[in-house]
């Protein structure tokens, strides 16, 4: 069996920030980062929740 890949928080943040810039399609960015496009979509959804939560706290 092969071991699952693990990604650092910095790598995930960089990938999601690239996605939020909307300079490249999700599929192209996923290929460059060697992840599945749905992983980027999920990361984008989570980042939106995190930003909403922080803005309501008063940051």
C-alpha angles and dihedrals in degrees: 000000000000122000118246117251117249123204129204121239089246092056091049092048092049092050093048092047089053089051093049091053087063093211093129133033116260092246094054093047091048091053091050092049092041094234133117116267091238089061089058091047091052091048090051091051091049092048090053091053091048093050091048092049093049094046091053090053090058105258 
